[in-house]
Amino acid sequence: MKFMKLGSRPDTFYTAEAVRSVSSEVSSDLIIQVKGSRYLLHKFPLLSKCLRLQKLCSESPDSSSQHQIVQLPDFPGGVEAFELCAKFCYGITITLSPYNIVAARCGAEYLQMTEEVEKGNLIQKLEVFFNSCILRGWKDAIVSLQTTKALPMWSEDLGITSRSIEAVAAKVLSHPSKVSLSHSHSRRVRDDVSCNGTESMRHNKSGNKGWWAEDLAELSIDLYWRTMIAIKSGGKIPSNLIGDALKIYASRWLPNVTNNGHLKKQAVSDSDSESVSEIASKHRLLLESVVSLLPAEKGAVSCGFLLKLLKASNILNASSSSKMELARRVGLQLEESTVSDLLIPSLSHTNDTVYDIDLVMTILEQFMSQGQSPPTSPARSRMAFERRRSRSAENINLEFQESRRSSSASHSSKLKVAKLVDRYLQEVARDVNFHLSKFIALAEIIPDFARHDHDDLYRAIDIFLKAHPALNKSERKRLCRILDCKKLSMEACMHAAQNELLPLRVVVQVLFFEQARAAAAGGKVTDLPTNIKALLTAHGIDPSKPTAPLSTTTSIHAEDNWSVSGFKSPKSRSSTLRMKLAEDDDFNQNGLPHNGIGRNSRFKAICAIPTQPKKMLSKFWSANRTATEKN
């Protein structure tokens, strides 16, 4: 820490009966009142260096009295700064450091202690010390910048704030080895430098590129914002380091968000005089400032950090523009997030759901609007090859590989997001206030090719049906239309075949397609009835090609787990299915397709379903084991 001593006389100021005086053989003739404190001093040493006191004394009506009284109620820096200026006038030794130089400089400016009044006056000495010592040290510049918060207007007018910000930004933009690290909390570096001569320094020339982030996190949000703008405008700091610095600052000042949507109490308690609304307003301003500083480059900050900011913005009721900006950025890298990240508490009075579904929908819309596409097909690549025949074969091959790599990356991100959405639906489906239309909208926003299997989606539908038992038949049918039975694994089919909450159409389709799949996997394609082959073809399935059962590794709640031991008896399931066949009047309209298959053929196909589900299920297992052994 740099410091400077001025003056040589010992400190002779003392307090007597709530009045500050200076020991002297000469009687005092000046009383100065500064913010409730009274000083009994002498005119000669003060007026010889302070132009403002000269003017006030000459204008005072009681100048002929023994003690002339001067009022200084608006003195910047208070009694501490005034006493430094007064001691300088008396020649008493004062010690200046980054902690008090701003207040002393503002007080000297107020008293007009300029070179015109006397050569070598206080303002000139403070300016030399500030420019040549304070601004050259890293921690000194930060401390002096922090102290400007107490005197913002004076610091702005005197250029102290702007000069400190420029000095800090310049050090961040320079190489760490060129920076005089006078003190750093993260590295415990000592730097005791006296501008009067002695010097004892120990620099840490660490190669850590983000060494400055922790120290800047001590600044208030307005100073931090201006400093970061200056750093970003330099164009030398990578966007990921800017993002890391913002994350450090947000974790330092923003309250943590709990799972139930409340704010954890800060480690550093706020002032008792501040109301809850004032604290929330400060946090809101801080969050919106951090959002405005986020780098434009994708991946500069993690998706998890963006979603934490989004949760905090929801709780703090931040501006809609900040929320939309965060949602847009989350959408750009949604594949990096987890289900817990997307569980954003809903605090809206117009929305009864536990989590903010609309905000997640906005994020998904932003993700899907990126214009990503599946991997380039080989036929299209051959056409591009023909159009670019004039180029060399090596360049064409390289360009094709690059385009295929980038498109494959976007395709894989959609596959990840599809899994993410299905598992997110499993969590929010338990909410009794979660509307059917929103469930379907969230599920349908994912393109069909992104879901290789529908097991996770089926789990979400099953959970939703259990949490919403009041759904009527048409609503259950509408919900299950988003499910593709051909993409269910063996385990999911076994569960769905006995799920009383599912519409008859789904149960029949599950049994029908799984019987055909089991027969195909067992090498008995020729034994399939003609009507079943026709139905398989109508649904886009080639009966001549066996389809391996799909599997999933989704982690689910214990109550939603599928267990063979928990199945009902075959007799009960058979009677349930036959009862559904008798009661469902709309089956012929909404069930099997009409493309080239008559009513009698569809009826025969239904009747082709085994009357003893136990035998069919054992066939499933034996077929699955046979296929596994062959592999």
N, C-alpha and C positions, 0 to 999 in steps of 0.2 A: 504494500500500500504506500503510495507516494504521499509526502507531506512537505510543508514548507513553514519555516518559522520566521516571523517578522518582529522586529523590536528587540530591545536588550534589557529593559528595566523589569524588575520583578513585579508581580501582580500585587497591587495595593488596593484593589477594590474590596469593599467589605459591606456588610448589611447591618444596619442599626435601626431598630424600630420600623421595619418594613421599608426602609429607604436605603438604596444602594449609593455608597459614597466612595471617594478615593482619598487615601491618606495624603495630605499635603500641608505644608506650612502656610500656604496661601488659602484664605477663606474662599469658599465656593460662592459663586454669584449667578449660577444658572440651574434652574430646575427643569428637567425634561421628563415628561410623562409618556411612557410607551406602553399602550395596551394594559393599563391598570397598574403598571410598575412605575415608581418614582425614582429618579436619579438626581443626586445633588452633585453637580460638576462645575467646571470652570469654563468661561467663555473663550479665553485665549487659545488653548490647544485645540478646541473643537472648531471655532469659527475660522481658524487659520487654514483648515483643511476641508471644511464643509460649506459649500456655497449656499445650500438650502438653509442652513442654520443662520448664515449671515442675513439672508433675506427675511427670515422669520423674526429675528431679533430686531432688525431695523424697522419692521412694520408693527412690532408689538407696542401697544399704548403705554405699558408700564415699564418701559426701558430704563427709566430713571430710578426704579426701586432697587433695593439691595439684591433681591433674587428675582431674576426675570424668568417667567414660566413659559415654556414652549410645549405645545401639545403635538404628539406624533401618533395619533390613534391608528393610522393605516400603514405603519411601518412594515415593510415586507420582511418576513423571516422572524418577526417577533423580537423579544428581549435578547435572545441569544445572538441574533445577527447584529442588533444595535450595540451590544456590549463588545463584540469583536471590533466594530468600527470605532467605538469610543476608546478602547484600549490602544488601537493603532494610533489614534491622535495623541495619546499620552506617551507613546513610545514603549508601552508595556508589551512584553513578549506574547504573541498569539501564535497558535498552531493551526494551519490551514490544511485540510485534507479533502478528498472527494466527498466526504459526508457533509461538510459545511461550506464549501467554496461557493455553491450556488446561492445559498442564503446570504453569505457575505458579499457576493457580487451584486445581488439585487439591493441589499442595504446600502452599499456604497453608491450605487446608481441613484437611489432615492435621496441620499444626502449630497449628491453631486460632488463627489470627491474626485474631481478631474485634474488633469495636468494644468489647466488654465488657472486653477486656484493655487496649486503648489506642485512643483516638479517632484516626481517620484511618489505621486499620491497613490492611494490604495487601488483605484480602478486599474491603473496601468500595471501594477504589480500582480494583481489577480489575473488579468488577461494573459500576461506572460506565463504565469504558472499553469493556467488552465490549458493554454495552447501547446506549450512545450513539454508539459509533464502529464497532466491528467488525460488528455486526449490520446496520448501515445501508449498508455497502458490499457490492457483489455478490461480488466475488472474495474479499474478506476473510471473508465469511460461509462461503463454500465451503472456504477454506483451514482455518478454525477447525473446520469440520465434518469435514474430512479428518483433522485431528490428533486428534480424539476416538477414532479407531480404536486408538491406542496405549494409551488409558486408558478402555476402554468402560464399565466398572462405575462408576468415579468420575464420568465425564461424564454418565452416565444419572442418577445420584443427585443431582448438582448441577444437572440440567436444562440442561446445555450443549448436548447433542445435540438435544434437542427444540426448544430455542429457535433453534438454527442452522437446523434443517430448516424450521421455521415462517417464519423470515426469508427463506430462499431461495425457498420456495414462494410467499410473498407477493410477492416481486419478479417472479417469473415470471408471476403472475396480474395484476400491474399493467402499465400501459403502459410500453414501453421507455424513453420519455422521462422517466419518473418514477424510474427506477432509477439509483442511483449506481454506475456501472460502474467500480469501482476498478481492475480489471485483467481483460483477457480475451484468451485466446490467439488467438481467431479474429479479433479486431479490433485487437490491439496498442494498447490504450488504456492511457494512463498516468494514475495517480492517486496522488500522493504527498501525503498529508494528515497533518499533525501535530496531534494533539489539544491540544498545548501552545500552538498559536497559528497557525503558518504553514500556508498551504494553496496547493497548486499542482495544479490539476485540468484535465483535458481530457476531456469526455464525448463519446461517439459516440452520437448519437441516431438510430441506424439504425432503419429501419422493418422490418427483417427480423423476422418473427414467431417464427422458430425460433432466435433468437440465443443462447438459453440452453442448447441441447442439447449443444454441444461441451464447455462448461465442466462440466456435470453428468456427462459421460462420464468424468471423472477420479475420481469417487467409487467407493468399493468397493461391491460389490453389495448388501450389507445396508443401507448408508446411501442408496444410489441407490434401492432399492426403497421405503424409507420416504418419501424425498423425492418420488418419482413418485406414490405414493399420496396424499400431501398435495396435489400439483398437480392430480391427477385429481378429487379430492374438491371442489376449488374450482369445477369445472364451467364454467370460462371458456375453457379451451384446447380447440380443435377436435381431434377424434380423429385426424385425419391428421397434426397436429403431434406428438401423442403417439407415433404410429407412427414418424414420422421420427426422433424422439429415441431411441426404442428401437433403431432400425436403426443409428444412430450408435454407441450404446453397445455393441451386439452386435458390430459391426465392429471396435470398439476392443479388446474383451476376448476374444471368442470366437475360437478358431483357425479358419483357413480350411479348407474341405473340398475335397480334390482329387477328380478323377473316379474314381480307383480306390478311394475310400473311406478314405483316410488323412488325417490332420490335418497341415497344414503347420506348420512351426516358427514360433513367434511371433517378431515382430521384437524384442520385449523378452523376453529369456530369463528363465525362471523360476529360482528359487534352486536351486543344486546339491543342497542338503540335502533338497529335496522329491522324493519318489519319484514315479514315473509315476502310481501309483494316487491319490496325493494331488492331483496336478495335474488328473487326470481328474475327481476328486470335486469340485474347485472349479469346473471348467468345467460339470459337470452341475448344480450348484447355481445357477450363473449363468444357464444356459439355462432351467431350470425357473422361475426368478424372472422372466426376461424374458417367458416364455410367460404367466405369471400376470398380467403388466401389460398384455398386448395389449388394445387397445380392443375393445369388443363390436361396434362398428359395422362392417358389411361394407365393404371397400375402404379401411379405415384404414391398412393396410399392404399392400404388393404381394404378389401370389401367389408371385413368385420369392423374396422374402425369407422367406415362410412355409415354402417348400420347402427353403430352405437351413437353416433352423432344424430342419426335420424330418430332413434328412440328418444334421445334427450330433447330434440326439437319438438317432438310430439308432446312430451310432458311439460316443457317450458312454454308451449304455445308460440313457437317461433313463427316468423313470417312465412307465408305460403311460398314465396319465391325461394327461400332457403330450403324448404322441404322439397320443392320440385327439383332444385338443383342437386340435392343429395339423392333423391330418387333416380334422377337421370344418371348420376355417376355410379350408383349401385347397379343399375341396369346394364351398364357397360361391362361389368365384371361380376355378374351375378353368380357365375359358375363357381366362384371362390367361396361363397357363403355357405352357412349351415342352417339347419331348421331353427335352431335356437336363436340365430341371428335375426331370422325373419319374424319371430314372435314379438311383434311391436305392440305394446299395450295401447289400447284404444281409450282415450279420455274424452271423446266427443259426447256431448249431451244428446245428439241426434242418433247415435249409434249404440245399440245395446250389446254388441258383441264384445267379448273379452279382448280380442286382438283386432288391430286395424287391418281389416281385409282389403279395404279400398286402396290403401297405400301400397300394399303388396301387389295388388292388381296393376297399379300405376308402374311399379318397378318392372313387372313382367312385360307390360306393354312397351316400356323403354327397351328392354332386352330384345324383344321380338322385332322392334323397329330398326335394328342395326343393319338389316339387309343381308344377314348371313344366309348361306345356302349350303345344301349337302355337297359332298365331294363331287368333283367334276367327273362326268361319265366318260368312258373310253371313246364312245362314238364322237362326242363333241371334241375330244382332244385330237382325234384323227382329222376332223374338219379344220381345226386350227393349224394342224400340221400342213394340210394342203394349201391353206391360204398363205402360209409363211414359208413356202418352198424355197424362196430365194435365200433365206438365212441358212447358216451352217447347222448341221445336225446336232452338234454339241450345244449350241445356244438354245435350240428348240427344246431339247431334252431337259436342260437346266430350267428353262422357263416353265415347262410343264410340271416339273417336280415342285418348283416354288409355289405355283398356283394351287397344285393339289395339296401341298402341305398347309397352306393358309386356309383353304376351304375345309380341309379335314379338321383343323383346329376349331373352326366355327361350328362344324357339325358335332364334334365331340362336346363342345360346350353346351349345345342344346340337349344332348343326351344326359349330361350331368344335371342340367336345370330341370329336365323332365322328372328325373328321380327326386330332385329336391322338392318340386311342386307336389308330387304324390305323397311324399312323407310329410310335407307341410299340411296337406289336406287331412292326413291322419290325425294331426294334432288339433287343428281347429274344428274338425268334424264333431268333436265332443261338445262343442258349444251349442246349447239348445236354441240360441238366438241366431245361429248361423243359417242364413236363408239358402234354400235350394238353388235359386237362380245364381247366387254368387258361387256356390260350389261348382255348378256346371260351367260357369264362365271361367273360373280358374283352371278347371280341368281341360276345357276345350281350347284354351289359348296356346297350349303346347301342340305342335304339329304331330300328325300320326307317326311319321317316320322316327320321331325322337323317342318313342316308347317301344323298346324291343319286347317287353312283356308288360302285362297289365296286372301283375300281382299286387304291387303297391297301390295301384288305383282301386283294385277290388277291396283291399283292406280298408282304404279310406271310405269307400261306399258302404261297406259292412258296418263300420263304426258310425257313419252318419245315420244309417237306418236304425241302429240301436238307440242312438241319442234322440231320434225324431220318430217315435212310434206312431205319431198321429198322421203321418203321411198317408194319403189315400193311394188307391191302385194306380191311377194315372200319373201321380207324382213319382211313385216308385218306378214306373215304366220309363218316365222321362229321365230320371236319374240314371237308370241302368243302360240307357241308349249310348252313353259315352264309353261303355265297357265292351271290349272286343274279346269274346269268349275264345277265339282261336289263339290268343296270346296269353292264356292262363296256363300256369304250370300244372303238373299232376296234383300237387298238394292243394293248390287253389281250386282246381276242379272238384276234388273230393269234398272240400269244404262247401263250395257253392252248391253242389248237388243236394245237400241236405239243409241249406239255409232257407228257413221258412219265411224270412223277410224279403227274399228276392221274388220278383214276378215270375209267373210260370214260364214265360217266354225265355227268360234267362236260364232257368233250371233245365228246361228241355234242350236248349242250345248247348249248354255245357255237357249234358249227358250225351247228346248226339255227336258233337265234335270229338269228345274224348273217346267215345267208342270207335269212331272212325280212325282217330290217331293211334289208338292202341292196336287196332287191327293192322294198320299200315306199318307200325313199328315192329309188329310180330311177323311180318312177311306174308300176311294173308290178305293181300289187296284183292286178289281174284275172288275171295269169298264175300266181298262187300256186296250187298244187294244193289240192284240197278237204281232204285229210287234214292238210296243214300249217295251213290256215286253222282247222280244228277244234282243232288243238293250240295255236295262238296264242290262240284264245278261251279255252281251258281254263286257260292261264297268265295270263289277265287282260290280254292285249294285243289291242287293236282293230286288225284287219288293214287297215281303211280309213284309218287315220291313220298317216302316216309318222313315224318316231322318229329324231330327229337323233342322230348318234353323240356320245357324251360324251367329254370330254377331262379331263386332269388335269395339274397342274403340280408334282406331288410330287417333291422332290429325293431321290434314292436313291443307294446305293452303286454303284460302277462294275460290280462283279461281278453285281449284280442288275438291271442296266439291260436293257431290252428293245430288241433291234436286229433289224430285218428282215434285215440281212446275215448275222446269226447263225442264221437258220432252216436247218432240214434241207432236203434236197431233197424235192420233192413226191412222188417215187416212194417214198422212205423213209417219209415221213409217212403216205402212203396205206396202205402195207403194215402200219405200226404200228397204225393205226386198225382195219384189217380183222382183225389178229391179236387186238386187244382185243375186238372183236365176237365172235370165235370162242371166246375164253377166258372171258369174263365170263358167268357163269351167273345172276347176280342182277340182270341189267340190267332185265328185264321187271318186277321187283319194286320196284326203287329208282329206275328211270330216269324214263320219261315217265309222265304222270298217267293214272289209270284212269277219269276222269270222262267217261263217254259214249263212250270210244274203245276199240275192241276190239283184240285181239292182232294181227289182220291189218293193221288201220289203222296201229298203231304200227310194225309191221315195214315197211310201205310208206313211212312217214315217214322211217325210218332209211335205207331204200334210196334215198330222194329226195335224200340228201346227195350232192353231186357226187363222182364217183370220181376226179376230177382236182383236188385242192385248189389247184393253181396257178391254174387257170382261175377257181375261186371267189374266191381272194384278189385276182386282178386285177379281178374284178367288184366286190369290196369297194372297192378304191381308185377305180375309175371311178365307182361310185355316190357315193362320198364327195366326189369332185371335182365331180360334177354338182350335188349338193346345195349345195356351197359356191358354185358359180357362180350358182345360182338365188338364193341369199341376197344 
